[in-house]
Amino acid sequence: MAGKKKSKRIVYRLFSPKTGEHYTLRLTREAYDKLADTKVSKFSKKLRKHIPFDVKKVKFKN
């Protein structure tokens, strides 16, 4: 039963300071590292065009 350990996913949020829109993602550390190096743009329903989004880690209160 000694298999590869499943990597834990961490919650991140795509956030647009321009419109306040946000989307939640669950990514592994490796996937986040790849995503953090690129500019993320997504279609904004409010502005009806593609706008840049920031990737931020979500911190939960315990």
CHARMM internal coordinates of N, CA and C (Angstrom, degrees):
IC EDIT
DIST 1 N 1 CA 1.4331
DIST 1 CA 1 C 1.5200
ANGL 1 N 1 CA 1 C 112.15
DIST 1 C 2 N 1.2896
ANGL 1 CA 1 C 2 N 116.72
DIHE 1 N 1 CA 1 C 2 N 14.79
DIST 2 N 2 CA 1.4613
ANGL 1 C 2 N 2 CA 120.26
DIHE 1 CA 1 C 2 N 2 CA 178.98
DIST 2 CA 2 C 1.5206
ANGL 2 N 2 CA 2 C 108.50
DIHE 1 C 2 N 2 CA 2 C -87.67
DIST 2 C 3 N 1.3092
ANGL 2 CA 2 C 3 N 115.87
DIHE 2 N 2 CA 2 C 3 N 87.48
DIST 3 N 3 CA 1.4580
ANGL 2 C 3 N 3 CA 120.93
DIHE 2 CA 2 C 3 N 3 CA 179.07
DIST 3 CA 3 C 1.5101
ANGL 3 N 3 CA 3 C 110.83
DIHE 2 C 3 N 3 CA 3 C -106.53
DIST 3 C 4 N 1.2888
ANGL 3 CA 3 C 4 N 114.73
DIHE 3 N 3 CA 3 C 4 N -178.05
DIST 4 N 4 CA 1.4591
ANGL 3 C 4 N 4 CA 119.90
DIHE 3 CA 3 C 4 N 4 CA 178.87
DIST 4 CA 4 C 1.5260
ANGL 4 N 4 CA 4 C 108.93
DIHE 3 C 4 N 4 CA 4 C -69.39
DIST 4 C 5 N 1.3123
ANGL 4 CA 4 C 5 N 115.73
DIHE 4 N 4 CA 4 C 5 N 131.82
DIST 5 N 5 CA 1.4551
ANGL 4 C 5 N 5 CA 120.51
DIHE 4 CA 4 C 5 N 5 CA -179.71
DIST 5 CA 5 C 1.5249
ANGL 5 N 5 CA 5 C 109.33
DIHE 4 C 5 N 5 CA 5 C -72.32
DIST 5 C 6 N 1.3200
ANGL 5 CA 5 C 6 N 115.93
DIHE 5 N 5 CA 5 C 6 N 131.72
DIST 6 N 6 CA 1.4521
ANGL 5 C 6 N 6 CA 120.96
DIHE 5 CA 5 C 6 N 6 CA -179.90
DIST 6 CA 6 C 1.5286
ANGL 6 N 6 CA 6 C 109.33
DIHE 5 C 6 N 6 CA 6 C -72.15
DIST 6 C 7 N 1.3263
ANGL 6 CA 6 C 7 N 116.55
DIHE 6 N 6 CA 6 C 7 N 130.08
DIST 7 N 7 CA 1.4623
ANGL 6 C 7 N 7 CA 119.69
DIHE 6 CA 6 C 7 N 7 CA -178.54
DIST 7 CA 7 C 1.5260
ANGL 7 N 7 CA 7 C 109.56
DIHE 6 C 7 N 7 CA 7 C -75.84
DIST 7 C 8 N 1.3004
ANGL 7 CA 7 C 8 N 115.36
DIHE 7 N 7 CA 7 C 8 N 140.60
DIST 8 N 8 CA 1.4580
ANGL 7 C 8 N 8 CA 121.97
DIHE 7 CA 7 C 8 N 8 CA -177.39
DIST 8 CA 8 C 1.5232
ANGL 8 N 8 CA 8 C 110.16
DIHE 7 C 8 N 8 CA 8 C -75.54
DIST 8 C 9 N 1.3115
ANGL 8 CA 8 C 9 N 115.40
DIHE 8 N 8 CA 8 C 9 N 136.23
DIST 9 N 9 CA 1.4597
ANGL 8 C 9 N 9 CA 120.22
DIHE 8 CA 8 C 9 N 9 CA 177.48
DIST 9 CA 9 C 1.5216
ANGL 9 N 9 CA 9 C 109.48
DIHE 8 C 9 N 9 CA 9 C -91.11
DIST 9 C 10 N 1.3111
ANGL 9 CA 9 C 10 N 115.37
DIHE 9 N 9 CA 9 C 10 N 142.85
DIST 10 N 10 CA 1.4573
ANGL 9 C 10 N 10 CA 122.25
DIHE 9 CA 9 C 10 N 10 CA -179.30
DIST 10 CA 10 C 1.5299
ANGL 10 N 10 CA 10 C 107.69
DIHE 9 C 10 N 10 CA 10 C -115.31
DIST 10 C 11 N 1.3223
ANGL 10 CA 10 C 11 N 116.59
DIHE 10 N 10 CA 10 C 11 N 145.87
DIST 11 N 11 CA 1.4603
ANGL 10 C 11 N 11 CA 121.12
DIHE 10 CA 10 C 11 N 11 CA -177.24
DIST 11 CA 11 C 1.5300
ANGL 11 N 11 CA 11 C 109.56
DIHE 10 C 11 N 11 CA 11 C -86.28
DIST 11 C 12 N 1.3288
ANGL 11 CA 11 C 12 N 115.20
DIHE 11 N 11 CA 11 C 12 N 128.95
DIST 12 N 12 CA 1.4611
ANGL 11 C 12 N 12 CA 122.36
DIHE 11 CA 11 C 12 N 12 CA 176.71
DIST 12 CA 12 C 1.5184
ANGL 12 N 12 CA 12 C 108.25
DIHE 11 C 12 N 12 CA 12 C -125.81
DIST 12 C 13 N 1.3122
ANGL 12 CA 12 C 13 N 115.87
DIHE 12 N 12 CA 12 C 13 N 159.07
DIST 13 N 13 CA 1.4542
ANGL 12 C 13 N 13 CA 120.22
DIHE 12 CA 12 C 13 N 13 CA -179.97
DIST 13 CA 13 C 1.5179
ANGL 13 N 13 CA 13 C 109.54
DIHE 12 C 13 N 13 CA 13 C -127.35
DIST 13 C 14 N 1.3387
ANGL 13 CA 13 C 14 N 115.80
DIHE 13 N 13 CA 13 C 14 N 130.66
DIST 14 N 14 CA 1.4609
ANGL 13 C 14 N 14 CA 121.50
DIHE 13 CA 13 C 14 N 14 CA 169.29
DIST 14 CA 14 C 1.5207
ANGL 14 N 14 CA 14 C 105.80
DIHE 13 C 14 N 14 CA 14 C -84.89
DIST 14 C 15 N 1.3197
ANGL 14 CA 14 C 15 N 117.57
DIHE 14 N 14 CA 14 C 15 N 120.98
DIST 15 N 15 CA 1.4590
ANGL 14 C 15 N 15 CA 121.24
DIHE 14 CA 14 C 15 N 15 CA -174.30
DIST 15 CA 15 C 1.5214
ANGL 15 N 15 CA 15 C 110.11
DIHE 14 C 15 N 15 CA 15 C -129.19
DIST 15 C 16 N 1.3238
ANGL 15 CA 15 C 16 N 116.22
DIHE 15 N 15 CA 15 C 16 N 134.86
DIST 16 N 16 CA 1.4621
ANGL 15 C 16 N 16 CA 121.55
DIHE 15 CA 15 C 16 N 16 CA 176.02
DIST 16 CA 16 C 1.5241
ANGL 16 N 16 CA 16 C 109.02
DIHE 15 C 16 N 16 CA 16 C -109.25
DIST 16 C 17 N 1.3366
ANGL 16 CA 16 C 17 N 117.33
DIHE 16 N 16 CA 16 C 17 N 112.04
DIST 17 N 17 CA 1.4675
ANGL 16 C 17 N 17 CA 118.83
DIHE 16 CA 16 C 17 N 17 CA 178.67
DIST 17 CA 17 C 1.5309
ANGL 17 N 17 CA 17 C 112.65
DIHE 16 C 17 N 17 CA 17 C -67.50
DIST 17 C 18 N 1.3219
ANGL 17 CA 17 C 18 N 116.67
DIHE 17 N 17 CA 17 C 18 N -21.58
DIST 18 N 18 CA 1.4605
ANGL 17 C 18 N 18 CA 120.70
DIHE 17 CA 17 C 18 N 18 CA -178.39
DIST 18 CA 18 C 1.5313
ANGL 18 N 18 CA 18 C 111.85
DIHE 17 C 18 N 18 CA 18 C -69.79
DIST 18 C 19 N 1.3418
ANGL 18 CA 18 C 19 N 117.08
DIHE 18 N 18 CA 18 C 19 N -42.88
DIST 19 N 19 CA 1.4646
ANGL 18 C 19 N 19 CA 120.65
DIHE 18 CA 18 C 19 N 19 CA -176.06
DIST 19 CA 19 C 1.5231
ANGL 19 N 19 CA 19 C 113.65
DIHE 18 C 19 N 19 CA 19 C -113.97
DIST 19 C 20 N 1.3254
ANGL 19 CA 19 C 20 N 117.60
DIHE 19 N 19 CA 19 C 20 N -15.55
DIST 20 N 20 CA 1.4612
ANGL 19 C 20 N 20 CA 120.28
DIHE 19 CA 19 C 20 N 20 CA -177.29
DIST 20 CA 20 C 1.5181
ANGL 20 N 20 CA 20 C 113.52
DIHE 19 C 20 N 20 CA 20 C 84.36
DIST 20 C 21 N 1.3251
ANGL 20 CA 20 C 21 N 117.59
DIHE 20 N 20 CA 20 C 21 N 1.52
DIST 21 N 21 CA 1.4647
ANGL 20 C 21 N 21 CA 120.85
DIHE 20 CA 20 C 21 N 21 CA 178.55
DIST 21 CA 21 C 1.5230
ANGL 21 N 21 CA 21 C 109.75
DIHE 20 C 21 N 21 CA 21 C -70.27
DIST 21 C 22 N 1.3267
ANGL 21 CA 21 C 22 N 116.04
DIHE 21 N 21 CA 21 C 22 N 147.99
DIST 22 N 22 CA 1.4594
ANGL 21 C 22 N 22 CA 119.67
DIHE 21 CA 21 C 22 N 22 CA 177.17
DIST 22 CA 22 C 1.5235
ANGL 22 N 22 CA 22 C 110.20
DIHE 21 C 22 N 22 CA 22 C -149.20
DIST 22 C 23 N 1.3168
ANGL 22 CA 22 C 23 N 114.87
DIHE 22 N 22 CA 22 C 23 N 151.29
DIST 23 N 23 CA 1.4554
ANGL 22 C 23 N 23 CA 124.07
DIHE 22 CA 22 C 23 N 23 CA 177.92
DIST 23 CA 23 C 1.5194
ANGL 23 N 23 CA 23 C 107.65
DIHE 22 C 23 N 23 CA 23 C -133.23
DIST 23 C 24 N 1.3232
ANGL 23 CA 23 C 24 N 116.87
DIHE 23 N 23 CA 23 C 24 N 141.73
DIST 24 N 24 CA 1.4565
ANGL 23 C 24 N 24 CA 121.72
DIHE 23 CA 23 C 24 N 24 CA -177.94
DIST 24 CA 24 C 1.5237
ANGL 24 N 24 CA 24 C 109.97
DIHE 23 C 24 N 24 CA 24 C -102.22
DIST 24 C 25 N 1.3350
ANGL 24 CA 24 C 25 N 116.23
DIHE 24 N 24 CA 24 C 25 N 135.71
DIST 25 N 25 CA 1.4663
ANGL 24 C 25 N 25 CA 122.91
DIHE 24 CA 24 C 25 N 25 CA 179.06
DIST 25 CA 25 C 1.5182
ANGL 25 N 25 CA 25 C 109.67
DIHE 24 C 25 N 25 CA 25 C -128.57
DIST 25 C 26 N 1.3208
ANGL 25 CA 25 C 26 N 116.77
DIHE 25 N 25 CA 25 C 26 N 149.01
DIST 26 N 26 CA 1.4644
ANGL 25 C 26 N 26 CA 121.96
DIHE 25 CA 25 C 26 N 26 CA 170.48
DIST 26 CA 26 C 1.5149
ANGL 26 N 26 CA 26 C 106.79
DIHE 25 C 26 N 26 CA 26 C -113.81
DIST 26 C 27 N 1.3288
ANGL 26 CA 26 C 27 N 115.72
DIHE 26 N 26 CA 26 C 27 N 116.86
DIST 27 N 27 CA 1.4582
ANGL 26 C 27 N 27 CA 121.23
DIHE 26 CA 26 C 27 N 27 CA -175.74
DIST 27 CA 27 C 1.5173
ANGL 27 N 27 CA 27 C 110.61
DIHE 26 C 27 N 27 CA 27 C -130.28
DIST 27 C 28 N 1.3251
ANGL 27 CA 27 C 28 N 115.47
DIHE 27 N 27 CA 27 C 28 N 153.79
DIST 28 N 28 CA 1.4603
ANGL 27 C 28 N 28 CA 120.01
DIHE 27 CA 27 C 28 N 28 CA 170.49
DIST 28 CA 28 C 1.5243
ANGL 28 N 28 CA 28 C 107.88
DIHE 27 C 28 N 28 CA 28 C -79.25
DIST 28 C 29 N 1.3011
ANGL 28 CA 28 C 29 N 116.75
DIHE 28 N 28 CA 28 C 29 N 167.16
DIST 29 N 29 CA 1.4688
ANGL 28 C 29 N 29 CA 121.72
DIHE 28 CA 28 C 29 N 29 CA -179.66
DIST 29 CA 29 C 1.5317
ANGL 29 N 29 CA 29 C 110.21
DIHE 28 C 29 N 29 CA 29 C -60.93
DIST 29 C 30 N 1.3394
ANGL 29 CA 29 C 30 N 117.40
DIHE 29 N 29 CA 29 C 30 N -40.36
DIST 30 N 30 CA 1.4683
ANGL 29 C 30 N 30 CA 120.93
DIHE 29 CA 29 C 30 N 30 CA -179.18
DIST 30 CA 30 C 1.5260
ANGL 30 N 30 CA 30 C 110.96
DIHE 29 C 30 N 30 CA 30 C -66.07
DIST 30 C 31 N 1.3264
ANGL 30 CA 30 C 31 N 117.02
DIHE 30 N 30 CA 30 C 31 N -40.94
DIST 31 N 31 CA 1.4614
ANGL 30 C 31 N 31 CA 120.67
DIHE 30 CA 30 C 31 N 31 CA 179.53
DIST 31 CA 31 C 1.5272
ANGL 31 N 31 CA 31 C 110.76
DIHE 30 C 31 N 31 CA 31 C -66.17
DIST 31 C 32 N 1.3254
ANGL 31 CA 31 C 32 N 116.71
DIHE 31 N 31 CA 31 C 32 N -38.61
DIST 32 N 32 CA 1.4652
ANGL 31 C 32 N 32 CA 120.14
DIHE 31 CA 31 C 32 N 32 CA 178.06
DIST 32 CA 32 C 1.5221
ANGL 32 N 32 CA 32 C 111.07
DIHE 31 C 32 N 32 CA 32 C -65.08
DIST 32 C 33 N 1.3330
ANGL 32 CA 32 C 33 N 116.88
DIHE 32 N 32 CA 32 C 33 N -40.44
DIST 33 N 33 CA 1.4638
ANGL 32 C 33 N 33 CA 120.13
DIHE 32 CA 32 C 33 N 33 CA 179.41
DIST 33 CA 33 C 1.5243
ANGL 33 N 33 CA 33 C 111.14
DIHE 32 C 33 N 33 CA 33 C -60.54
DIST 33 C 34 N 1.3258
ANGL 33 CA 33 C 34 N 117.08
DIHE 33 N 33 CA 33 C 34 N -39.05
DIST 34 N 34 CA 1.4675
ANGL 33 C 34 N 34 CA 120.65
DIHE 33 CA 33 C 34 N 34 CA 177.26
DIST 34 CA 34 C 1.5269
ANGL 34 N 34 CA 34 C 110.75
DIHE 33 C 34 N 34 CA 34 C -68.53
DIST 34 C 35 N 1.3304
ANGL 34 CA 34 C 35 N 116.19
DIHE 34 N 34 CA 34 C 35 N -40.47
DIST 35 N 35 CA 1.4590
ANGL 34 C 35 N 35 CA 120.90
DIHE 34 CA 34 C 35 N 35 CA -177.06
DIST 35 CA 35 C 1.5257
ANGL 35 N 35 CA 35 C 112.00
DIHE 34 C 35 N 35 CA 35 C -72.33
DIST 35 C 36 N 1.3181
ANGL 35 CA 35 C 36 N 117.34
DIHE 35 N 35 CA 35 C 36 N -33.80
DIST 36 N 36 CA 1.4651
ANGL 35 C 36 N 36 CA 121.45
DIHE 35 CA 35 C 36 N 36 CA -177.39
DIST 36 CA 36 C 1.5260
ANGL 36 N 36 CA 36 C 111.94
DIHE 35 C 36 N 36 CA 36 C -68.32
DIST 36 C 37 N 1.3198
ANGL 36 CA 36 C 37 N 117.59
DIHE 36 N 36 CA 36 C 37 N -24.49
DIST 37 N 37 CA 1.4619
ANGL 36 C 37 N 37 CA 121.24
DIHE 36 CA 36 C 37 N 37 CA -179.06
DIST 37 CA 37 C 1.5263
ANGL 37 N 37 CA 37 C 112.99
DIHE 36 C 37 N 37 CA 37 C -81.47
DIST 37 C 38 N 1.3214
ANGL 37 CA 37 C 38 N 117.73
DIHE 37 N 37 CA 37 C 38 N -11.56
DIST 38 N 38 CA 1.4602
ANGL 37 C 38 N 38 CA 121.14
DIHE 37 CA 37 C 38 N 38 CA -176.89
DIST 38 CA 38 C 1.5254
ANGL 38 N 38 CA 38 C 110.19
DIHE 37 C 38 N 38 CA 38 C -111.91
DIST 38 C 39 N 1.3222
ANGL 38 CA 38 C 39 N 115.81
DIHE 38 N 38 CA 38 C 39 N 159.94
DIST 39 N 39 CA 1.4571
ANGL 38 C 39 N 39 CA 120.49
DIHE 38 CA 38 C 39 N 39 CA 174.13
DIST 39 CA 39 C 1.5236
ANGL 39 N 39 CA 39 C 107.82
DIHE 38 C 39 N 39 CA 39 C -86.01
DIST 39 C 40 N 1.3109
ANGL 39 CA 39 C 40 N 115.61
DIHE 39 N 39 CA 39 C 40 N 126.95
DIST 40 N 40 CA 1.4613
ANGL 39 C 40 N 40 CA 120.99
DIHE 39 CA 39 C 40 N 40 CA -178.41
DIST 40 CA 40 C 1.5157
ANGL 40 N 40 CA 40 C 108.29
DIHE 39 C 40 N 40 CA 40 C -100.44
DIST 40 C 41 N 1.3328
ANGL 40 CA 40 C 41 N 116.26
DIHE 40 N 40 CA 40 C 41 N 122.34
DIST 41 N 41 CA 1.4569
ANGL 40 C 41 N 41 CA 119.78
DIHE 40 CA 40 C 41 N 41 CA 174.31
DIST 41 CA 41 C 1.5201
ANGL 41 N 41 CA 41 C 107.95
DIHE 40 C 41 N 41 CA 41 C -124.11
DIST 41 C 42 N 1.3119
ANGL 41 CA 41 C 42 N 115.16
DIHE 41 N 41 CA 41 C 42 N 143.54
DIST 42 N 42 CA 1.4496
ANGL 41 C 42 N 42 CA 121.25
DIHE 41 CA 41 C 42 N 42 CA -176.79
DIST 42 CA 42 C 1.5206
ANGL 42 N 42 CA 42 C 107.63
DIHE 41 C 42 N 42 CA 42 C -140.76
DIST 42 C 43 N 1.3200
ANGL 42 CA 42 C 43 N 116.34
DIHE 42 N 42 CA 42 C 43 N 156.12
DIST 43 N 43 CA 1.4562
ANGL 42 C 43 N 43 CA 120.81
DIHE 42 CA 42 C 43 N 43 CA -179.06
DIST 43 CA 43 C 1.5249
ANGL 43 N 43 CA 43 C 109.81
DIHE 42 C 43 N 43 CA 43 C -74.18
DIST 43 C 44 N 1.3112
ANGL 43 CA 43 C 44 N 116.56
DIHE 43 N 43 CA 43 C 44 N 124.85
DIST 44 N 44 CA 1.4610
ANGL 43 C 44 N 44 CA 122.15
DIHE 43 CA 43 C 44 N 44 CA 178.47
DIST 44 CA 44 C 1.5233
ANGL 44 N 44 CA 44 C 109.21
DIHE 43 C 44 N 44 CA 44 C -91.05
DIST 44 C 45 N 1.3229
ANGL 44 CA 44 C 45 N 116.10
DIHE 44 N 44 CA 44 C 45 N 125.61
DIST 45 N 45 CA 1.4649
ANGL 44 C 45 N 45 CA 120.17
DIHE 44 CA 44 C 45 N 45 CA 178.20
DIST 45 CA 45 C 1.5279
ANGL 45 N 45 CA 45 C 111.00
DIHE 44 C 45 N 45 CA 45 C -71.36
DIST 45 C 46 N 1.3299
ANGL 45 CA 45 C 46 N 116.74
DIHE 45 N 45 CA 45 C 46 N -29.14
DIST 46 N 46 CA 1.4646
ANGL 45 C 46 N 46 CA 120.59
DIHE 45 CA 45 C 46 N 46 CA -179.02
DIST 46 CA 46 C 1.5247
ANGL 46 N 46 CA 46 C 111.80
DIHE 45 C 46 N 46 CA 46 C -73.89
DIST 46 C 47 N 1.3425
ANGL 46 CA 46 C 47 N 116.70
DIHE 46 N 46 CA 46 C 47 N -44.42
DIST 47 N 47 CA 1.4648
ANGL 46 C 47 N 47 CA 120.76
DIHE 46 CA 46 C 47 N 47 CA -176.85
DIST 47 CA 47 C 1.5199
ANGL 47 N 47 CA 47 C 113.23
DIHE 46 C 47 N 47 CA 47 C -93.95
DIST 47 C 48 N 1.3332
ANGL 47 CA 47 C 48 N 116.93
DIHE 47 N 47 CA 47 C 48 N -11.68
DIST 48 N 48 CA 1.4676
ANGL 47 C 48 N 48 CA 123.30
DIHE 47 CA 47 C 48 N 48 CA 179.75
DIST 48 CA 48 C 1.5255
ANGL 48 N 48 CA 48 C 112.29
DIHE 47 C 48 N 48 CA 48 C 59.70
DIST 48 C 49 N 1.3372
ANGL 48 CA 48 C 49 N 116.71
DIHE 48 N 48 CA 48 C 49 N 38.03
DIST 49 N 49 CA 1.4591
ANGL 48 C 49 N 49 CA 121.67
DIHE 48 CA 48 C 49 N 49 CA 174.49
DIST 49 CA 49 C 1.5234
ANGL 49 N 49 CA 49 C 108.52
DIHE 48 C 49 N 49 CA 49 C -157.39
DIST 49 C 50 N 1.3284
ANGL 49 CA 49 C 50 N 116.86
DIHE 49 N 49 CA 49 C 50 N 168.33
DIST 50 N 50 CA 1.4598
ANGL 49 C 50 N 50 CA 121.47
DIHE 49 CA 49 C 50 N 50 CA 178.27
DIST 50 CA 50 C 1.5282
ANGL 50 N 50 CA 50 C 109.86
DIHE 49 C 50 N 50 CA 50 C -77.39
DIST 50 C 51 N 1.3319
ANGL 50 CA 50 C 51 N 115.65
DIHE 50 N 50 CA 50 C 51 N 132.79
DIST 51 N 51 CA 1.4607
ANGL 50 C 51 N 51 CA 121.29
DIHE 50 CA 50 C 51 N 51 CA 178.88
DIST 51 CA 51 C 1.5255
ANGL 51 N 51 CA 51 C 108.84
DIHE 50 C 51 N 51 CA 51 C -132.86
DIST 51 C 52 N 1.3354
ANGL 51 CA 51 C 52 N 117.71
DIHE 51 N 51 CA 51 C 52 N 156.11
DIST 52 N 52 CA 1.4700
ANGL 51 C 52 N 52 CA 119.93
DIHE 51 CA 51 C 52 N 52 CA 179.26
DIST 52 CA 52 C 1.5311
ANGL 52 N 52 CA 52 C 111.61
DIHE 51 C 52 N 52 CA 52 C -74.62
DIST 52 C 53 N 1.3299
ANGL 52 CA 52 C 53 N 114.95
DIHE 52 N 52 CA 52 C 53 N 144.54
DIST 53 N 53 CA 1.4585
ANGL 52 C 53 N 53 CA 122.06
DIHE 52 CA 52 C 53 N 53 CA 177.20
DIST 53 CA 53 C 1.5169
ANGL 53 N 53 CA 53 C 108.88
DIHE 52 C 53 N 53 CA 53 C -121.56
DIST 53 C 54 N 1.3280
ANGL 53 CA 53 C 54 N 116.86
DIHE 53 N 53 CA 53 C 54 N 144.98
DIST 54 N 54 CA 1.4597
ANGL 53 C 54 N 54 CA 123.19
DIHE 53 CA 53 C 54 N 54 CA 175.21
DIST 54 CA 54 C 1.5210
ANGL 54 N 54 CA 54 C 108.45
DIHE 53 C 54 N 54 CA 54 C -93.56
DIST 54 C 55 N 1.3303
ANGL 54 CA 54 C 55 N 117.09
DIHE 54 N 54 CA 54 C 55 N 145.38
DIST 55 N 55 CA 1.4599
ANGL 54 C 55 N 55 CA 122.05
DIHE 54 CA 54 C 55 N 55 CA 176.69
DIST 55 CA 55 C 1.5213
ANGL 55 N 55 CA 55 C 107.92
DIHE 54 C 55 N 55 CA 55 C -102.34
DIST 55 C 56 N 1.3385
ANGL 55 CA 55 C 56 N 116.51
DIHE 55 N 55 CA 55 C 56 N 121.24
DIST 56 N 56 CA 1.4621
ANGL 55 C 56 N 56 CA 121.30
DIHE 55 CA 55 C 56 N 56 CA -178.93
DIST 56 CA 56 C 1.5189
ANGL 56 N 56 CA 56 C 109.86
DIHE 55 C 56 N 56 CA 56 C -129.73
DIST 56 C 57 N 1.3128
ANGL 56 CA 56 C 57 N 115.72
DIHE 56 N 56 CA 56 C 57 N 146.45
DIST 57 N 57 CA 1.4562
ANGL 56 C 57 N 57 CA 121.20
DIHE 56 CA 56 C 57 N 57 CA 177.26
DIST 57 CA 57 C 1.5249
ANGL 57 N 57 CA 57 C 108.71
DIHE 56 C 57 N 57 CA 57 C -79.71
DIST 57 C 58 N 1.3329
ANGL 57 CA 57 C 58 N 116.23
DIHE 57 N 57 CA 57 C 58 N 136.11
DIST 58 N 58 CA 1.4570
ANGL 57 C 58 N 58 CA 121.60
DIHE 57 CA 57 C 58 N 58 CA 179.53
DIST 58 CA 58 C 1.5181
ANGL 58 N 58 CA 58 C 108.78
DIHE 57 C 58 N 58 CA 58 C -87.92
DIST 58 C 59 N 1.3149
ANGL 58 CA 58 C 59 N 116.62
DIHE 58 N 58 CA 58 C 59 N 128.67
DIST 59 N 59 CA 1.4638
ANGL 58 C 59 N 59 CA 121.34
DIHE 58 CA 58 C 59 N 59 CA 177.42
DIST 59 CA 59 C 1.5207
ANGL 59 N 59 CA 59 C 108.31
DIHE 58 C 59 N 59 CA 59 C -107.58
DIST 59 C 60 N 1.3272
ANGL 59 CA 59 C 60 N 115.50
DIHE 59 N 59 CA 59 C 60 N 125.31
DIST 60 N 60 CA 1.4546
ANGL 59 C 60 N 60 CA 121.06
DIHE 59 CA 59 C 60 N 60 CA -179.53
DIST 60 CA 60 C 1.5162
ANGL 60 N 60 CA 60 C 110.34
DIHE 59 C 60 N 60 CA 60 C -96.71
DIST 60 C 61 N 1.3179
ANGL 60 CA 60 C 61 N 116.30
DIHE 60 N 60 CA 60 C 61 N 145.33
DIST 61 N 61 CA 1.4617
ANGL 60 C 61 N 61 CA 121.06
DIHE 60 CA 60 C 61 N 61 CA 175.04
DIST 61 CA 61 C 1.5217
ANGL 61 N 61 CA 61 C 108.18
DIHE 60 C 61 N 61 CA 61 C -88.69
DIST 61 C 62 N 1.3106
ANGL 61 CA 61 C 62 N 117.45
DIHE 61 N 61 CA 61 C 62 N 132.25
DIST 62 N 62 CA 1.4663
ANGL 61 C 62 N 62 CA 121.22
DIHE 61 CA 61 C 62 N 62 CA 179.19
DIST 62 CA 62 C 1.5000
ANGL 62 N 62 CA 62 C 111.41
DIHE 61 C 62 N 62 CA 62 C -99.41
END
COOR INIT
IC SEED 1 N 1 CA 1 C
IC BUILD
